[in-house]
Amino acid sequence: MLKVGLTGGIGAGKSEVSRLLAAYGAVIVDSDRIAREVVEPGTPGLAAVAAEFGPGVLTPEGALDRPRLGAVVFNDPDRLAALNAIVHPLVRARSAELEAAAGPDAVVVHDVPLLAENGLAPLYDLVVVVDASTDTRLERLVRLRGMTPDEARARMAAQATRAQRLAVADVVLTNDGPLDALEPQVRALWEQLREQAAHGTED
């Protein structure tokens, strides 16, 4: 099994790379998706969040009220740490389950937005960083996600810098151009990953 960490700043195109790798046959472990799953209604995770933050963070239907919870933890490091202490172990456990089910010769790609921020690079055999210029990312966030320029800059500033992400990269995919310029890079990456996975199973 080859364990790959995939990351990139907001607007860089990480999700598109993840989608392409999945189409080639990679097993994708999406940290954001799992973080949502572990606090769905009826889960121990949601019960723990409600116990910590009170029933006010739930909707009338009993689901997590994400905007309300976000308002509680935003700019409050202690409350954010309390939330992370609940969610992160659940995400790690579920990620490990998915990885274990993938099979010994699989290429498992962990899609982790905060890989650089949380010092997670040592967990993977290879780290892939999707990189794009600040101007490109800003334009995409405004055009594709409907953010104002100030909102986009604030979201970008809250993440690791480009230099911090590139410092942990084993492979860098440059995504300043159109999608058809990204696809050949991902195809070449997939060939490299398959070769490394096969070599690893032979050792």
CYANA upper distance limits for C-alpha pairs under 8 A (distance plus 0.5 A):
  1 MET  CA    103 GLY  CA      7.57
  1 MET  CA    104 PRO  CA      5.27
  1 MET  CA    105 ASP  CA      5.18
  1 MET  CA    106 ALA  CA      5.45
  1 MET  CA    107 VAL  CA      6.43
  1 MET  CA    108 VAL  CA      7.66
  1 MET  CA    197 ALA  CA      6.32
  1 MET  CA    200 GLY  CA      7.65
  1 MET  CA    201 THR  CA      7.44
  2 LEU  CA    105 ASP  CA      7.94
  2 LEU  CA    106 ALA  CA      6.96
  2 LEU  CA    107 VAL  CA      5.41
  2 LEU  CA    108 VAL  CA      6.56
  2 LEU  CA    125 ASP  CA      6.94
  2 LEU  CA    193 LEU  CA      8.00
  2 LEU  CA    196 GLN  CA      7.72
  2 LEU  CA    197 ALA  CA      5.58
  2 LEU  CA    200 GLY  CA      7.94
  3 LYS  CA    107 VAL  CA      6.87
  3 LYS  CA    108 VAL  CA      5.58
  3 LYS  CA    109 VAL  CA      6.68
  3 LYS  CA    110 HIS  CA      7.89
  3 LYS  CA    124 TYR  CA      5.67
  3 LYS  CA    125 ASP  CA      5.79
  3 LYS  CA    126 LEU  CA      7.27
  4 VAL  CA    107 VAL  CA      7.84
  4 VAL  CA    108 VAL  CA      6.54
  4 VAL  CA    109 VAL  CA      5.17
  4 VAL  CA    110 HIS  CA      6.46
  4 VAL  CA    124 TYR  CA      5.89
  4 VAL  CA    125 ASP  CA      6.38
  4 VAL  CA    126 LEU  CA      5.44
  4 VAL  CA    127 VAL  CA      6.24
  4 VAL  CA    128 VAL  CA      7.68
  5 GLY  CA    109 VAL  CA      6.41
  5 GLY  CA    110 HIS  CA      5.41
  5 GLY  CA    111 ASP  CA      6.86
  5 GLY  CA    112 VAL  CA      7.26
  5 GLY  CA    115 LEU  CA      8.06
  5 GLY  CA    121 ALA  CA      7.53
  5 GLY  CA    124 TYR  CA      6.24
  5 GLY  CA    125 ASP  CA      8.34
  5 GLY  CA    126 LEU  CA      6.75
  5 GLY  CA    127 VAL  CA      5.10
  5 GLY  CA    128 VAL  CA      6.55
  6 LEU  CA     14 LYS  CA      7.88
  6 LEU  CA     18 SER  CA      8.33
  6 LEU  CA    109 VAL  CA      7.02
  6 LEU  CA    110 HIS  CA      6.36
  6 LEU  CA    111 ASP  CA      5.39
  6 LEU  CA    112 VAL  CA      6.46
  6 LEU  CA    113 PRO  CA      8.27
  6 LEU  CA    115 LEU  CA      8.41
  6 LEU  CA    127 VAL  CA      6.50
  6 LEU  CA    128 VAL  CA      5.36
  6 LEU  CA    129 VAL  CA      6.50
  6 LEU  CA    130 VAL  CA      8.16
  7 THR  CA     14 LYS  CA      6.80
  7 THR  CA    111 ASP  CA      6.74
  7 THR  CA    112 VAL  CA      5.91
  7 THR  CA    113 PRO  CA      5.69
  7 THR  CA    114 LEU  CA      7.69
  7 THR  CA    115 LEU  CA      6.76
  7 THR  CA    116 ALA  CA      8.39
  7 THR  CA    127 VAL  CA      8.27
  7 THR  CA    128 VAL  CA      6.91
  7 THR  CA    129 VAL  CA      5.57
  7 THR  CA    130 VAL  CA      6.80
  8 GLY  CA     12 ALA  CA      6.45
  8 GLY  CA     13 GLY  CA      7.82
  8 GLY  CA     14 LYS  CA      6.11
  8 GLY  CA    113 PRO  CA      6.82
  8 GLY  CA    129 VAL  CA      5.81
  8 GLY  CA    130 VAL  CA      5.25
  8 GLY  CA    131 ASP  CA      6.63
  8 GLY  CA    165 ARG  CA      7.77
  9 GLY  CA     14 LYS  CA      8.28
  9 GLY  CA    113 PRO  CA      7.67
  9 GLY  CA    130 VAL  CA      8.07
  9 GLY  CA    131 ASP  CA      7.73
  9 GLY  CA    156 MET  CA      7.58
  9 GLY  CA    159 GLN  CA      7.50
  9 GLY  CA    160 ALA  CA      8.02
  9 GLY  CA    162 ARG  CA      8.00
 10 ILE  CA    137 ARG  CA      7.57
 10 ILE  CA    155 ARG  CA      8.06
 10 ILE  CA    156 MET  CA      6.90
 11 GLY  CA    132 ALA  CA      8.45
 11 GLY  CA    136 THR  CA      8.37
 11 GLY  CA    137 ARG  CA      5.08
 11 GLY  CA    138 LEU  CA      7.66
 11 GLY  CA    140 ARG  CA      6.53
 11 GLY  CA    141 LEU  CA      6.41
 12 ALA  CA    130 VAL  CA      6.59
 12 ALA  CA    131 ASP  CA      6.13
 12 ALA  CA    132 ALA  CA      5.63
 12 ALA  CA    133 SER  CA      8.46
 12 ALA  CA    136 THR  CA      8.37
 12 ALA  CA    137 ARG  CA      6.23
 12 ALA  CA    175 ASN  CA      7.11
 12 ALA  CA    176 ASP  CA      8.45
 13 GLY  CA     17 VAL  CA      7.04
 13 GLY  CA    130 VAL  CA      7.04
 13 GLY  CA    131 ASP  CA      8.35
 13 GLY  CA    175 ASN  CA      7.30
 14 LYS  CA     18 SER  CA      6.69
 14 LYS  CA    130 VAL  CA      6.21
 15 SER  CA     19 ARG  CA      6.66
 16 GLU  CA     20 LEU  CA      6.76
 17 VAL  CA     21 LEU  CA      6.63
 17 VAL  CA    130 VAL  CA      8.32
 17 VAL  CA    186 VAL  CA      7.23
 18 SER  CA     22 ALA  CA      6.64
 18 SER  CA     28 ILE  CA      7.69
 18 SER  CA    109 VAL  CA      8.40
 18 SER  CA    111 ASP  CA      7.55
 19 ARG  CA     23 ALA  CA      6.84
 20 LEU  CA     24 TYR  CA      6.97
 20 LEU  CA    183 GLU  CA      8.04
 20 LEU  CA    186 VAL  CA      7.57
 21 LEU  CA     25 GLY  CA      6.93
 21 LEU  CA     26 ALA  CA      5.97
 21 LEU  CA    186 VAL  CA      7.55
 21 LEU  CA    190 TRP  CA      7.35
 22 ALA  CA     26 ALA  CA      5.23
 22 ALA  CA     27 VAL  CA      6.86
 22 ALA  CA     28 ILE  CA      6.84
 24 TYR  CA    190 TRP  CA      7.77
 25 GLY  CA    107 VAL  CA      8.43
 26 ALA  CA    106 ALA  CA      7.62
 26 ALA  CA    107 VAL  CA      5.76
 26 ALA  CA    108 VAL  CA      6.42
 26 ALA  CA    109 VAL  CA      6.99
 27 VAL  CA    102 ALA  CA      7.31
 27 VAL  CA    106 ALA  CA      7.55
 27 VAL  CA    107 VAL  CA      6.65
 27 VAL  CA    108 VAL  CA      5.20
 27 VAL  CA    109 VAL  CA      6.47
 28 ILE  CA    108 VAL  CA      6.52
 28 ILE  CA    109 VAL  CA      5.41
 28 ILE  CA    110 HIS  CA      6.53
 28 ILE  CA    111 ASP  CA      7.39
 29 VAL  CA     34 ILE  CA      8.49
 29 VAL  CA     95 SER  CA      6.82
 29 VAL  CA     98 LEU  CA      7.49
 29 VAL  CA     99 GLU  CA      8.02
 29 VAL  CA    108 VAL  CA      7.63
 29 VAL  CA    109 VAL  CA      6.54
 29 VAL  CA    110 HIS  CA      5.19
 29 VAL  CA    111 ASP  CA      6.46
 30 ASP  CA     34 ILE  CA      6.71
 30 ASP  CA    110 HIS  CA      6.56
 30 ASP  CA    111 ASP  CA      5.27
 30 ASP  CA    112 VAL  CA      7.30
 31 SER  CA     35 ALA  CA      6.50
 31 SER  CA     91 VAL  CA      7.34
 31 SER  CA     95 SER  CA      8.08
 31 SER  CA    110 HIS  CA      7.68
 31 SER  CA    111 ASP  CA      6.50
 31 SER  CA    112 VAL  CA      6.09
 31 SER  CA    113 PRO  CA      8.27
 32 ASP  CA     36 ARG  CA      6.99
 32 ASP  CA    112 VAL  CA      7.98
 32 ASP  CA    113 PRO  CA      8.35
 33 ARG  CA     37 GLU  CA      6.80
 34 ILE  CA     38 VAL  CA      6.66
 34 ILE  CA     91 VAL  CA      6.47
 34 ILE  CA     94 ARG  CA      7.76
 34 ILE  CA     95 SER  CA      8.15
 35 ALA  CA     39 VAL  CA      7.50
 35 ALA  CA     87 VAL  CA      7.21
 35 ALA  CA     88 HIS  CA      8.25
 35 ALA  CA     90 LEU  CA      8.40
 35 ALA  CA     91 VAL  CA      6.30
 36 ARG  CA     40 GLU  CA      7.06
 38 VAL  CA     43 THR  CA      6.98
 38 VAL  CA     44 PRO  CA      8.28
 38 VAL  CA     45 GLY  CA      6.07
 38 VAL  CA     46 LEU  CA      7.74
 38 VAL  CA     87 VAL  CA      7.81
 38 VAL  CA     90 LEU  CA      7.06
 38 VAL  CA     91 VAL  CA      7.51
 39 VAL  CA     43 THR  CA      6.44
 39 VAL  CA     44 PRO  CA      7.94
 39 VAL  CA     45 GLY  CA      5.31
 39 VAL  CA     46 LEU  CA      4.79
 39 VAL  CA     47 ALA  CA      8.47
 39 VAL  CA     49 VAL  CA      8.40
 39 VAL  CA     64 LEU  CA      7.69
 39 VAL  CA     87 VAL  CA      8.37
 40 GLU  CA     45 GLY  CA      8.17
 40 GLU  CA     46 LEU  CA      6.75
 40 GLU  CA     63 ALA  CA      7.14
 40 GLU  CA     64 LEU  CA      7.70
 41 PRO  CA     46 LEU  CA      6.94
 41 PRO  CA     62 GLY  CA      6.97
 41 PRO  CA     63 ALA  CA      5.81
 41 PRO  CA     64 LEU  CA      7.97
 42 GLY  CA     46 LEU  CA      7.50
 42 GLY  CA     47 ALA  CA      8.00
 43 THR  CA     47 ALA  CA      7.05
 44 PRO  CA     48 ALA  CA      6.62
 45 GLY  CA     49 VAL  CA      6.78
 45 GLY  CA     86 ILE  CA      7.42
 45 GLY  CA     87 VAL  CA      7.32
 45 GLY  CA     90 LEU  CA      7.89
 46 LEU  CA     50 ALA  CA      6.64
 46 LEU  CA     64 LEU  CA      7.64
 47 ALA  CA     51 ALA  CA      6.62
 48 ALA  CA     52 GLU  CA      6.68
 48 ALA  CA     86 ILE  CA      7.47
 49 VAL  CA     53 PHE  CA      6.45
 49 VAL  CA     54 GLY  CA      8.20
 49 VAL  CA     83 LEU  CA      7.50
 49 VAL  CA     86 ILE  CA      7.56
 50 ALA  CA     54 GLY  CA      5.39
 50 ALA  CA     55 PRO  CA      5.99
 50 ALA  CA     56 GLY  CA      8.47
 50 ALA  CA     57 VAL  CA      7.20
 50 ALA  CA     58 LEU  CA      7.72
 51 ALA  CA     55 PRO  CA      8.04
 52 GLU  CA     82 ALA  CA      8.41
 53 PHE  CA     57 VAL  CA      7.22
 56 GLY  CA     68 ARG  CA      8.32
 57 VAL  CA     64 LEU  CA      6.66
 57 VAL  CA     65 ASP  CA      5.73
 57 VAL  CA     66 ARG  CA      7.90
 57 VAL  CA     68 ARG  CA      6.26
 57 VAL  CA     69 LEU  CA      5.89
 58 LEU  CA     62 GLY  CA      5.95
 58 LEU  CA     63 ALA  CA      5.92
 58 LEU  CA     64 LEU  CA      5.16
 58 LEU  CA     65 ASP  CA      5.41
 59 THR  CA     63 ALA  CA      5.81
 59 THR  CA     64 LEU  CA      6.62
 59 THR  CA     65 ASP  CA      5.80
 64 LEU  CA     69 LEU  CA      8.38
 65 ASP  CA     69 LEU  CA      6.71
 66 ARG  CA     70 GLY  CA      6.34
 67 PRO  CA     71 ALA  CA      6.69
 68 ARG  CA     72 VAL  CA      7.01
 69 LEU  CA     73 VAL  CA      6.93
 70 GLY  CA     74 PHE  CA      6.15
 72 VAL  CA     76 ASP  CA      7.92
 72 VAL  CA     79 ARG  CA      7.80
 73 VAL  CA     77 PRO  CA      7.57
 73 VAL  CA     78 ASP  CA      8.44
 73 VAL  CA     79 ARG  CA      5.67
 73 VAL  CA     80 LEU  CA      5.33
 73 VAL  CA     83 LEU  CA      8.40
 74 PHE  CA     80 LEU  CA      7.73
 76 ASP  CA     80 LEU  CA      6.68
 77 PRO  CA     81 ALA  CA      6.46
 78 ASP  CA     82 ALA  CA      6.79
 79 ARG  CA     83 LEU  CA      6.82
 80 LEU  CA     84 ASN  CA      6.64
 81 ALA  CA     85 ALA  CA      6.54
 82 ALA  CA     86 ILE  CA      7.20
 83 LEU  CA     87 VAL  CA      6.77
 84 ASN  CA     88 HIS  CA      5.84
 85 ALA  CA     89 PRO  CA      7.40
 86 ILE  CA     90 LEU  CA      7.58
 87 VAL  CA     91 VAL  CA      6.71
 88 HIS  CA     92 ARG  CA      6.62
 89 PRO  CA     93 ALA  CA      6.62
 90 LEU  CA     94 ARG  CA      6.69
 91 VAL  CA     95 SER  CA      6.48
 92 ARG  CA     96 ALA  CA      6.64
 93 ALA  CA     97 GLU  CA      6.88
 94 ARG  CA     98 LEU  CA      6.85
 95 SER  CA     99 GLU  CA      6.62
 96 ALA  CA    100 ALA  CA      6.53
 97 GLU  CA    101 ALA  CA      6.80
 98 LEU  CA    102 ALA  CA      6.93
 99 GLU  CA    103 GLY  CA      8.36
 99 GLU  CA    108 VAL  CA      7.18
102 ALA  CA    106 ALA  CA      6.48
102 ALA  CA    108 VAL  CA      7.79
104 PRO  CA    201 THR  CA      7.91
105 ASP  CA    197 ALA  CA      6.77
105 ASP  CA    198 ALA  CA      7.24
105 ASP  CA    201 THR  CA      6.93
106 ALA  CA    197 ALA  CA      7.53
107 VAL  CA    193 LEU  CA      7.42
107 VAL  CA    194 ARG  CA      7.40
107 VAL  CA    197 ALA  CA      6.97
114 LEU  CA    118 ASN  CA      6.51
114 LEU  CA    159 GLN  CA      8.04
114 LEU  CA    160 ALA  CA      8.35
115 LEU  CA    119 GLY  CA      6.66
115 LEU  CA    120 LEU  CA      5.68
115 LEU  CA    121 ALA  CA      6.98
116 ALA  CA    120 LEU  CA      6.95
116 ALA  CA    121 ALA  CA      7.36
116 ALA  CA    160 ALA  CA      7.13
116 ALA  CA    164 GLN  CA      7.19
116 ALA  CA    165 ARG  CA      6.05
116 ALA  CA    168 VAL  CA      7.46
117 GLU  CA    159 GLN  CA      7.69
117 GLU  CA    160 ALA  CA      6.25
120 LEU  CA    124 TYR  CA      8.32
121 ALA  CA    127 VAL  CA      7.01
121 ALA  CA    168 VAL  CA      6.94
126 LEU  CA    169 ALA  CA      8.39
126 LEU  CA    170 ASP  CA      6.48
126 LEU  CA    171 VAL  CA      8.24
127 VAL  CA    168 VAL  CA      7.40
127 VAL  CA    169 ALA  CA      5.69
127 VAL  CA    170 ASP  CA      5.69
127 VAL  CA    171 VAL  CA      6.94
128 VAL  CA    169 ALA  CA      6.17
128 VAL  CA    170 ASP  CA      6.52
128 VAL  CA    171 VAL  CA      5.28
128 VAL  CA    172 VAL  CA      6.35
128 VAL  CA    173 LEU  CA      7.87
129 VAL  CA    165 ARG  CA      7.36
129 VAL  CA    166 LEU  CA      7.29
129 VAL  CA    169 ALA  CA      6.18
129 VAL  CA    170 ASP  CA      8.32
129 VAL  CA    171 VAL  CA      6.82
129 VAL  CA    172 VAL  CA      5.44
129 VAL  CA    173 LEU  CA      6.76
130 VAL  CA    172 VAL  CA      6.44
130 VAL  CA    173 LEU  CA      5.33
130 VAL  CA    174 THR  CA      6.66
130 VAL  CA    175 ASN  CA      7.26
131 ASP  CA    162 ARG  CA      8.07
131 ASP  CA    172 VAL  CA      7.17
131 ASP  CA    173 LEU  CA      6.49
131 ASP  CA    174 THR  CA      5.53
131 ASP  CA    175 ASN  CA      6.41
131 ASP  CA    176 ASP  CA      8.25
132 ALA  CA    136 THR  CA      6.78
132 ALA  CA    137 ARG  CA      6.92
132 ALA  CA    174 THR  CA      6.46
132 ALA  CA    175 ASN  CA      5.67
132 ALA  CA    176 ASP  CA      5.55
133 SER  CA    137 ARG  CA      6.79
133 SER  CA    176 ASP  CA      7.06
134 THR  CA    138 LEU  CA      6.57
135 ASP  CA    139 GLU  CA      6.65
136 THR  CA    140 ARG  CA      6.77
136 THR  CA    176 ASP  CA      6.71
137 ARG  CA    141 LEU  CA      6.68
138 LEU  CA    142 VAL  CA      6.81
138 LEU  CA    149 PRO  CA      7.41
138 LEU  CA    152 ALA  CA      6.60
138 LEU  CA    153 ARG  CA      7.45
139 GLU  CA    143 ARG  CA      6.51
140 ARG  CA    144 LEU  CA      5.90
140 ARG  CA    145 ARG  CA      7.77
141 LEU  CA    145 ARG  CA      5.52
141 LEU  CA    146 GLY  CA      7.08
141 LEU  CA    147 MET  CA      6.43
141 LEU  CA    152 ALA  CA      6.59
142 VAL  CA    146 GLY  CA      5.47
142 VAL  CA    147 MET  CA      5.15
142 VAL  CA    148 THR  CA      6.34
142 VAL  CA    149 PRO  CA      6.78
142 VAL  CA    152 ALA  CA      7.41
143 ARG  CA    147 MET  CA      8.12
147 MET  CA    151 GLU  CA      6.28
147 MET  CA    152 ALA  CA      6.35
148 THR  CA    152 ALA  CA      6.68
149 PRO  CA    153 ARG  CA      6.63
150 ASP  CA    154 ALA  CA      6.65
151 GLU  CA    155 ARG  CA      6.77
152 ALA  CA    156 MET  CA      6.72
153 ARG  CA    157 ALA  CA      6.50
154 ALA  CA    158 ALA  CA      6.77
155 ARG  CA    159 GLN  CA      7.48
157 ALA  CA    161 THR  CA      8.10
160 ALA  CA    164 GLN  CA      6.47
160 ALA  CA    165 ARG  CA      7.10
161 THR  CA    165 ARG  CA      6.96
162 ARG  CA    166 LEU  CA      6.56
163 ALA  CA    167 ALA  CA      6.52
164 GLN  CA    168 VAL  CA      7.53
165 ARG  CA    169 ALA  CA      7.09
166 LEU  CA    172 VAL  CA      7.94
173 LEU  CA    182 LEU  CA      8.18
173 LEU  CA    185 GLN  CA      7.16
173 LEU  CA    186 VAL  CA      8.18
174 THR  CA    182 LEU  CA      7.94
175 ASN  CA    179 LEU  CA      8.49
175 ASN  CA    181 ALA  CA      8.15
175 ASN  CA    182 LEU  CA      6.56
177 GLY  CA    181 ALA  CA      6.71
177 GLY  CA    182 LEU  CA      7.95
178 PRO  CA    182 LEU  CA      7.42
179 LEU  CA    183 GLU  CA      6.87
180 ASP  CA    184 PRO  CA      7.87
181 ALA  CA    185 GLN  CA      7.90
182 LEU  CA    186 VAL  CA      6.93
183 GLU  CA    187 ARG  CA      6.62
184 PRO  CA    188 ALA  CA      6.66
185 GLN  CA    189 LEU  CA      6.63
186 VAL  CA    190 TRP  CA      6.57
187 ARG  CA    191 GLU  CA      6.91
188 ALA  CA    192 GLN  CA      6.85
189 LEU  CA    193 LEU  CA      6.65
190 TRP  CA    194 ARG  CA      6.60
191 GLU  CA    195 GLU  CA      6.70
192 GLN  CA    196 GLN  CA      6.71
193 LEU  CA    197 ALA  CA      6.52
194 ARG  CA    198 ALA  CA      6.61
195 GLU  CA    199 HIS  CA      6.63
196 GLN  CA    200 GLY  CA      6.51
197 ALA  CA    201 THR  CA      6.85
198 ALA  CA    202 GLU  CA      7.01
199 HIS  CA    203 ASP  CA      7.08
